């Protein structure tokens, strides 16, 4: 959860053309704190999380990486918010169709096999 928060915070900050120092000033925290949040070495307080969400007009769920979405049978609308890194991962996976299909068909088993291989 912290990793996604850091990535999303960095994306939001850069999209708003703010430096870490400028964002810190808006949130009444130091540049060092912003850096820690973005590098996932420090977690913001609940008050700061709320301030960040309000500043960037995003949901807390999105900010901390616990997004949820609803698919309705009678609606053509479908959406989920994803970090750029998540989109890049999916794009890269699609280049390897066997692995991509295995992930879709049995995600838990495929992840376990990848973890085993990495050890």
N, C-alpha and C positions, 0 to 999 in steps of 0.2 A: 504494500500500500504506500509506503513512504517513497519508493522509487517512482511510482506513477505520479504522486503528488509533486515531487521535484521536477519531473519532466514537464508536467502540465503547467506548473508555475512558471518555469523558464519560457515555455511557449507563449503563455499569456503575456508575460512581461515584455518579451521581444516583439510580439504583435502590437503591443501598445507603445512601442519605441521608448521604453523606460530602461534606465540603467538600474543596477541593483541598489545603488545609493538612492536614486530617485524613488524607487518603489519602497525602500525602507523608510524614507521620510514620510511618504503617504500613509504608511502603516504604523508609524512611530516605533520602528525597530531598526536595528543597525544593518549596514550593508553586510556585515559578517553573518548576521542571522539569515538574511535573504540567501546568501551564498550557501549556508548550511542547509537551508530548506531545499534549494535547487540541487545540491549534491547529495541529498538524502543522508546527511550526517546529523541532522537536527530536525525535530518535528515542531511545527508551530502550535501554539496554544489554541484552544477552541475559539477564544476571542479573536485571535489573529486569523484563524481559518475563516471565520465568519466575515471579518473585514476584507480579506482577500476575495472571497466569493462575491461580496457586495461590490467591491471596487471593479472587478472584471465582469460582473453580471453573469456569473455562472452558478450552477447548483453546487452545494457542498459535496454531493455524491460524485459529481464529475471531478471536482477538484481533488478529492482523496482517492479516486479510482474505484468507487463502488457504484458506478453508473447502473442504472436499470432502464429497461425499455419495455414497451408493451407492443405486441403485434395484435392487431384487431382483424378479425375475419372480414369485416365490412369496410375496411379502410385501406386505401392504397398507400397511406403514409407509413413509412418505416424509417427509423433512424436510431443511430447509436453514436455517441461521441467517442472518438478514439484519439490517442496521442499519435503524432506523426510516426513515432518509432513503431507503434502497433501496426499502422498501415503499411509501413515499409516491410515489416516482418511478414505480413500476409502476402504482399506483392512478391517477396522473395520466395515464399513457400509455393506460390502458384507456378513458379518456374520449375519446381520439382514435383510433378503431378503425382507420382507414386506416394511420396511422403505426404503431400497435401491430402490426398484421398484417404490415406491411413489415418491421418489426424481427424478428418471429418467422420470417418466410420467408427473409430475407436480411439478417441482422444486420450483417455486415461492410459490405456496400454501403450500407445505410441510415445507418450511423454515418459512413461516408466522405462521404456527401451532406450530412449535418448539419454535419460539420466544415468542409466546403467552404463552406457557407452562412454559417457563423460567422466565417470569415476576412474 
